[in-house]
Amino acid sequence: MKHIIDALRQEKFKVTIYDNGTDKVDFVLAVVIDEPIDIWCVATIIGNAGALPFVEGRYLFFPGLQIDTETYDYICA
C-alpha cells in the first residue's frame, strides 16, 4: 500500500483516511479531489489494485484498501 500512497503523493494528491464503517470504525484509503479529472488521474495511479472507488463530497475513497495501524501512521506522518 505504501507504493500507492507514495505514487499519489508524488503526483501532488492529498492522501487521507476515510471511515467507511457503519457499526465500527473501518479506515480505508482516500484521496482529496479538486476537479472531476482527478478521479481519472487517481484511477491510473491505483491501477489494478482491485479497488473500486466511491465519491463522497470531495473525497475519492477505496473500501477495498483498508488501512492498518502501520499505514495509518505512514499517512499521518
N, C-alpha and C positions, 0 to 999 in steps of 0.2 A: 504494500500500500504506500510505503514511503516514496517509491519511484513515481507513483501517480501524483502525490502531493507535490513533490519537487518539480515535476513537469508542469503542473498547473501554476505553481509559483513562478517558475521561470518565464511563463507567458503572462505574468503580472495579474493572475486571477487571485482573488482573496479566498483562501480556503478556510472553511469554518466547520462547525459541528451543528447538526440538526437533530432535535429529539423527535424521533419517529414513533415513540411508544404511546400507547393509549392507556394501559394499566400500569406500566412501569417505564422507567427511563430506558430508551433504546437509541443510543447515539449512532448516527450514520454520517458519512462524508457529505458535505455540502459546499457549494461554491456560490458566491455572490455574483449575480448577473446584472449588468447595467443596460445592455441592449439585447434584443432578441437574437442577434447574430452570435452573441456569446454562447448561447445554447449549443449551436453547431460547433463552435470552436472547442468548447469543453468536451463535446462528444468525440471529436477527433483525437483529443489528448487521452481520454479514458480508453478509447478503442474497444477492444473486445474483452474487457474485464468482467463481462457478464452482469453489468449493472444497468438496469432500466431506470432512467431518471424521471423525476417528477418536479414540477414547478410549484412553488408556494411563495407568492409575492415576488420578492427579488432573489429568492434562493432556488437553486437547482440542486436537489438532493437525491441521493442514491441509496434506497433502502437495502440494496444488496451488498453495500460496502459498509459493514458495521465497524465501529470504532472501538478498539480495545484500549486498555489503560496506557500502553506504550504509545500508541498512535495518538491518543488524546494529548499526552504530554508533548509529543512531537509537533502537533498542530498549534498548541498553545505557546510553545517556546518561541 
